[in-house]
Amino acid sequence: MGSSDRKQTQLRLAPGVLAAGKDAAAARGLDFNKYVERLIVEDTTGARAAGMTAAQRLIDTHGDFLAGLEADLESQHAPAPRDRGAAA
């Protein structure tokens, strides 16, 4: 699809929604237009639903393992307890 195949449209978004969308696009290395286009394509082709189904299947199958792994990582990165008896 070349640039001549594209149509321009206008959106009205709440400022917070626009900012969140621009941040999400930047986090994915996309410009805002490409990000919105990708969301629409994923939603209308069923790709998003398929991805969500696969993610749920992963959680259902390996949820306990993932929860344990997350707990282990959190405990490794928790701040060390401070010794209240130490001199300041």
Contacts in CASP RR format, 6 or more apart in sequence:
PFRMAT RR
TARGET T0000
AUTHOR 0000-0000-0000
METHOD contacts of the structure
MODEL  1
MGSSDRKQTQLRLAPGVLAAGKDAAAARGLDFNKYVERLIVEDTTGARAA
GMTAAQRLIDTHGDFLAGLEADLESQHAPAPRDRGAAA
11 36 0 8 1.000
21 32 0 8 1.000
21 35 0 8 1.000
22 32 0 8 1.000
24 35 0 8 1.000
25 31 0 8 1.000
25 32 0 8 1.000
25 34 0 8 1.000
25 35 0 8 1.000
25 36 0 8 1.000
28 35 0 8 1.000
30 38 0 8 1.000
39 48 0 8 1.000
41 47 0 8 1.000
42 48 0 8 1.000
59 66 0 8 1.000
END
